[in-house]
Structure formats: structure tokens, C-alpha cells
């Protein structure tokens, strides 16, 4: 079994984590190593849930916070083993998000008397379908393990706070017609032509800009796919426009659905995918203290991350970790050693000051 030494530097630990392959669904070896390494520390209570490992302090502090990171990576793309050059650690998962996991593991091992109780969650299957996500499974089976006043998800964010996240919803807007020979098109009704009104509404749509906790979340409503047509000489009787709605976290899924029904009133709709947004909660005392230590201007998160799972539990959360999110899933993925050390030091200050 692979072994991890949590007393080495953050960059060294990151490299060790990268060199233990953990493509989604194959995290057992890494989860075993994480569980064994954390179990060596008497100040932690460690539990295993499939390939998700939870470690907790129980010091009776007034507040509890959660620090979470996923163990899995996307599939290999000729980017293992790791390599280091010019202050960068290259390799699969280095940025997304083994650099962040290394920071959390180092804190778990070395913060024996933090000023808040801490729950560390190292979970599997983040990069694939939601029902296999280890954090999602915990929300269903042991939601009490995720409770706290504030949570930090160690997603790569260039070591800058990205607060909350947008919600996302996909809907299929369908128009129907009647087939006919294209030489006698007046005998039918063209469903693709009827979809022109759907596209016109999208083109005229003005997305909201929503202020929350001093951040501006920009919404978006866009056609992302269109399908229709039977043959080169047939008037089509069916056309479907797939639309993706990214909405501010202050809007619930039910409100988002109601809004789309209003925008596309008169059309046949089928909702195919939905996930709630995540509220930043920057007004909470623990979050305010976090921001004072981390510094810089927090940014809204454009996109969806697991911070939304904490919002469903009533726990505000932010994304904060080393690495550029634009490098996530790329073959040339890397994480700067300096950002790993910076994130660790700032979190350590927040939890000890």
C-alpha cells in the first residue's frame, strides 16, 4: 500500500499525492493512504465512508468549520508520473486538486489546537456523475458530519477567494410540426422554423446581475445545442433547442424553473438537469475572519462546484485553493509550489490567530 508522510512540505506532499493514481472510481489506494496517515494522529477522529475519509477535531470549540477536497482526477492523459521544474509541480491532478488536498492534509496533521473545531473531508468521485460523488453521499447518509458555520472547498482558485457558486439548469425547448416533402412544403409545418422564436427570445434576453454579500453574480441563458431534421428532402416535424441557465445563488431551483417557464411560455419544455447555487455567506463571523487573513478582493464563482452541497445544508462556503482553474483537466496541468505554501500559511493563520 502507498504511504504518505504528512510531515513533509506541502509541495513534497502534493507530488506524492499526484504519483498515486486516483482516476474517478479508482481512489481506493489513495483513500487507504490518506486514512492510514490521518489515523496516526491522536487529536483526530477518523472515519471511512466508502472511499471518502473524514477526520475531525473534537475540542469543544464554539465554532466548527469544514475543509473539503476531492481525491479523484479525470482520466490519465500521458501526464504521470509528476515532474517538478521552475517552482511548478506538473502532473495529473496537481492543480485539480491535489495541491489543495495536500494543504488540507498538512493542516489536519499539524493543527492540534486550532481555534475552531475542524472537520476535514477527503472525498471520491467528484469528477463524474453526481450520484457517485462522495460528498453528495455524505449529505444523504451522514449530514451531521458536514455541519459547521462555514466551509472551505479547496478547489483551485489562484489562491484567491471565489465565494459561493452559480446554480445551473438545462431545459429542452421543443417545437413540433408536420412532415411533408420539401417540394410541397406548404403541405406540412416546419418545426425548425418554429424554433426561430425560441432563438429570438434568447437573443433578446437580458441576464440579471445580482449583488450578494458585496459580490456581483452574473447570470446567463444560452442555447447550447439544437437538433432537428429528417432528411434533405423532408420538412421536419420536430426540433429541440437545449438551453443552459446559470443563475445567481440567491435564486432557488424552483424559482429558476419558474423563470424559464415564463421566458419560454407557450413552448413544450423538458427539464433535464439541475443543481442549486451556493451562497457565499461572507457576512458570517468565521467567513469575515477568513477574509481578513486571506486578503485580496473576493470574487464570485462563475460555474458550479461542491460549495452548493454545503448551502443545501445551511452552511455557507467558498472555493479557495492553489492553482489556476483554467488548467484543470488539461494535459499540461500544474500547480505553483508558492501557492501551495501560501494557501497553507493563510489557512493556518486563520485557524490559530
C-alpha positions in Angstrom: 0.0 0.0 0.0 1.2 3.5 -0.8 2.2 5.5 2.2 2.0 9.3 2.9 4.2 11.3 5.2 2.2 14.3 6.3 5.2 16.0 7.9 6.9 16.8 4.6 6.4 20.2 2.9 3.2 21.0 1.1 4.9 20.8 -2.3 6.5 17.5 -1.5 3.2 16.1 -0.3 1.5 17.3 -3.4 4.0 15.4 -5.6 3.4 12.3 -3.6 -0.3 12.6 -4.0 -0.1 13.1 -7.7 2.0 10.0 -8.0 -0.7 7.8 -6.5 -3.2 7.5 -9.5 -6.8 8.1 -8.5 -9.0 8.5 -11.6 -12.6 8.7 -10.5 -13.8 5.3 -9.3 -10.3 4.1 -8.6 -9.5 6.1 -5.5 -9.2 3.2 -3.1 -5.4 3.2 -2.9 -5.2 6.9 -2.2 -8.1 6.8 0.3 -6.3 3.9 2.1 -3.1 6.0 2.3 -5.0 9.1 3.5 -6.9 7.1 6.1 -3.7 5.4 7.4 -1.8 8.7 7.5 -4.5 10.6 9.4 -5.2 7.7 11.8 -1.7 8.2 13.2 -2.7 11.5 14.9 -4.3 11.2 18.3 -6.0 14.6 18.0 -8.2 13.4 15.1 -11.2 11.1 15.0 -11.1 9.4 11.6 -13.9 7.6 9.8 -14.2 5.9 6.4 -17.2 6.0 4.2 -16.5 4.1 1.0 -13.5 5.9 -0.5 -14.3 9.1 1.5 -12.2 9.8 4.6 -13.4 12.2 7.3 -11.2 13.4 10.1 -12.5 15.6 12.9 -11.2 17.5 15.9 -13.4 17.5 19.0 -12.0 20.2 21.3 -15.3 21.7 22.3 -14.7 25.0 20.5 -17.5 27.5 20.0 -17.5 27.1 16.2 -16.8 24.2 13.7 -15.7 24.7 10.2 -15.3 22.2 7.3 -12.4 21.9 4.9 -13.1 19.6 2.0 -11.2 18.4 -1.1 -11.7 15.6 -3.6 -9.2 12.8 -4.1 -10.1 11.9 -7.7 -8.9 13.1 -11.1 -10.0 13.0 -14.6 -8.6 10.1 -16.8 -4.9 9.9 -17.5 -3.6 11.9 -20.5 0.1 11.0 -20.7 0.7 13.2 -17.6 2.0 10.8 -15.0 4.4 10.5 -13.2 4.7 14.0 -11.8 7.7 16.3 -12.5 8.9 19.5 -11.0 10.6 22.4 -12.7 10.9 26.1 -12.1 8.8 26.1 -9.0 5.9 24.2 -10.6 4.6 20.7 -10.0 3.3 19.1 -13.2 1.1 16.1 -13.4 -2.5 14.7 -13.4 -4.5 16.3 -10.6 -1.7 18.6 -9.5 -4.0 21.7 -9.9 -7.4 19.9 -9.6 -6.9 19.4 -6.8 -4.1 17.5 -5.1 -2.3 20.7 -4.3 -5.4 21.7 -2.2 -5.7 18.3 -0.7 -2.0 18.5 0.4 -2.8 21.8 2.1 -5.7 20.2 4.0 -3.8 17.1 4.9 -0.9 19.2 6.3 -3.3 21.2 8.4 -5.1 18.1 9.7 -1.8 16.6 10.8 -0.2 19.6 12.3 -3.0 21.8 13.8 -3.5 20.1 17.1 -5.1 23.1 18.9 -7.0 25.1 16.3 -9.2 28.0 17.4 -12.2 26.3 15.9 -13.1 22.6 15.6 -12.4 21.4 12.1 -13.9 18.6 10.0 -11.7 17.6 7.1 -13.4 15.7 4.3 -11.4 13.9 1.5 -13.9 12.5 -0.9 -14.1 10.5 -4.1 -15.9 10.7 -7.5 -16.2 14.5 -7.8 -15.3 14.5 -11.5 -18.2 12.1 -12.6 -21.9 11.8 -12.1 -23.4 13.4 -9.1 -24.9 10.3 -7.5 -21.4 8.8 -7.1 -19.9 11.9 -5.5 -18.6 11.1 -2.0 -19.6 14.5 -0.6 -23.1 14.0 -2.0 -23.3 10.6 -0.4 -22.3 12.1 2.9 -25.1 14.7 2.6 -27.6 11.8 2.3 -26.2 9.3 4.9 -24.3 11.4 7.5 -25.2 15.1 7.0 -24.2 15.8 10.6 -20.6 15.3 9.6 -20.8 18.3 7.3 -22.3 20.7 9.7 -20.4 23.9 10.6 -20.6 27.7 10.5 -18.5 27.9 7.3 -16.8 25.6 4.8 -13.8 25.9 2.5 -13.7 23.7 -0.6 -10.1 23.5 -1.8 -10.9 24.0 -5.5 -8.1 25.7 -7.5 -8.7 29.5 -7.4 -5.3 31.0 -7.9 -5.1 31.3 -4.1 -8.0 33.9 -4.2 -11.3 33.5 -2.6 -14.1 32.6 -5.0 -17.3 32.8 -3.0 -20.4 30.6 -3.5 -21.2 29.4 -7.0 -23.9 29.8 -9.6 -26.8 27.3 -10.0 -27.2 25.5 -13.2 -30.3 24.2 -15.1 -30.8 22.7 -18.5 -34.1 22.6 -20.3 -35.0 21.2 -23.7 -37.4 23.5 -25.6 -39.3 21.5 -28.3 -41.2 22.7 -31.3 -43.4 20.3 -33.3 -44.7 20.4 -36.9 -45.8 18.2 -39.6 -43.7 16.3 -42.1 -44.0 17.0 -45.8 -42.0 16.7 -49.0 -39.8 19.8 -49.2 -41.0 20.3 -52.8 -44.5 20.7 -51.3 -43.6 22.3 -48.1 -47.0 24.1 -47.8 -48.4 20.7 -47.0 -46.5 20.5 -43.8 -45.3 22.6 -40.9 -41.6 23.2 -40.3 -40.6 22.6 -36.7 -37.1 24.1 -37.2 -38.6 27.3 -38.5 -40.9 27.4 -35.4 -37.8 27.2 -33.2 -36.8 30.6 -34.6 -39.0 32.2 -31.9 -37.0 30.3 -29.2 -33.8 31.7 -30.5 -35.3 35.2 -30.8 -36.3 35.1 -27.2 -32.8 34.0 -26.2 -31.1 36.7 -28.3 -33.3 39.4 -26.7 -32.9 38.1 -23.2 -31.1 40.4 -20.7 -29.5 38.4 -17.9 -29.5 39.7 -14.4 -26.6 41.0 -12.4 -27.3 40.1 -8.8 -25.4 41.6 -5.8 -24.9 39.2 -2.9 -22.5 40.0 0.0 -20.9 42.7 -2.0 -20.2 40.4 -5.0 -21.9 40.6 -8.4 -23.1 37.3 -9.8 -23.8 37.5 -13.5 -26.5 35.2 -14.9 -26.6 33.7 -18.4 -29.2 32.0 -20.6 -27.8 30.3 -23.7 -28.7 27.8 -26.3 -26.0 25.1 -26.1 -27.4 22.6 -28.7 -30.0 22.2 -31.3 -31.3 19.1 -33.1 -33.9 18.5 -35.8 -34.3 17.3 -39.3 -35.2 14.1 -41.0 -33.7 14.1 -44.5 -32.6 16.6 -47.1 -36.0 16.5 -48.8 -38.3 16.4 -45.8 -39.9 19.2 -43.9 -39.0 18.3 -40.2 -41.7 17.7 -37.7 -39.5 18.1 -34.6 -36.8 20.4 -33.3 -35.3 20.7 -29.9 -33.2 23.6 -28.6 -31.2 22.8 -25.4 -30.8 25.8 -23.2 -28.4 26.2 -20.2 -29.4 28.7 -17.5 -26.7 29.8 -15.0 -28.4 31.6 -12.1 -27.4 33.6 -9.1 -27.3 31.5 -5.8 -30.0 33.7 -4.3 -32.5 32.1 -6.7 -33.7 28.6 -5.8 -34.1 25.8 -8.3 -37.9 26.2 -8.1 -37.6 29.9 -8.8 -35.2 29.2 -11.7 -37.6 26.7 -13.2 -40.5 29.1 -12.9 -38.4 31.8 -14.6 -37.6 29.5 -17.5 -41.3 28.6 -17.9 -42.1 32.3 -18.1 -39.3 33.0 -20.6 -40.5 30.1 -22.9 -44.2 30.4 -22.3 -46.1 28.6 -25.0 -43.4 26.1 -25.7 -43.0 22.4 -24.7 -40.3 22.1 -22.0 -38.4 19.2 -20.5 -36.0 19.9 -17.6 -33.1 17.5 -17.9 -30.5 18.7 -15.3 -30.5 21.0 -12.3 -28.2 21.9 -9.4 -28.6 24.7 -6.9 -26.2 27.6 -6.4 -24.1 28.1 -3.3 -24.5 31.2 -1.2 -21.2 32.8 -0.1 -22.2 33.8 3.4 -19.4 36.3 3.7 -21.2 38.1 6.5 -20.7 35.2 8.9 -18.0 35.9 11.6 -15.9 32.9 10.6 -16.0 33.9 6.9 -15.2 37.5 7.8 -12.2 36.4 9.8 -11.1 34.2 7.0 -11.3 37.0 4.5 -9.2 39.3 6.8 -6.4 36.8 6.9 -6.5 35.7 3.2 -6.7 39.3 2.0 -7.4 40.4 -1.5 -10.8 41.0 -3.1 -13.1 38.0 -3.1 -14.6 37.1 -6.4 -17.9 35.4 -7.2 -17.6 31.9 -8.6 -18.8 31.6 -12.1 -19.5 27.9 -12.5 -20.8 25.2 -10.3 -18.8 23.5 -7.5 -19.5 21.4 -4.4 -19.9 24.5 -2.3 -23.5 24.2 -3.3 -23.9 21.0 -1.4 -23.0 22.9 1.8 -25.6 25.6 1.0 -28.3 22.9 0.9 -27.2 22.0 4.5 -27.3 25.6 5.6 -23.5 26.0 5.6 -22.1 28.9 3.6 -18.9 28.1 1.7 -16.2 29.4 -0.5 -13.7 28.0 -3.0 -10.1 28.6 -2.1 -7.1 26.7 -3.2 -3.8 26.7 -5.1 -3.7 26.5 -8.9 -5.3 28.1 -11.9 -8.8 26.7 -12.5 -8.2 27.2 -16.3 -5.5 24.5 -16.1 -7.9 21.9 -14.6 -8.3 18.8 -16.8 -5.6 19.9 -19.2 -2.7 17.7 -20.1 -0.2 20.4 -19.1 -1.9 20.8 -15.7 0.4 22.2 -13.0 0.3 23.9 -9.6 2.8 26.5 -8.3 4.7 25.5 -5.2 4.5 29.0 -3.9 0.7 29.0 -4.0 0.6 25.7 -2.1 2.7 27.2 0.7 0.8 30.5 0.6 -2.6 28.8 1.0 -1.4 26.6 3.8 0.1 29.6 5.7 -3.0 31.7 5.4 -5.4 28.9 6.5 -3.0 28.2 9.4 -3.1 31.8 10.5 -6.9 31.9 10.3 -7.2 28.8 12.4 -4.6 29.8 15.0 -4.9 33.6 15.4 
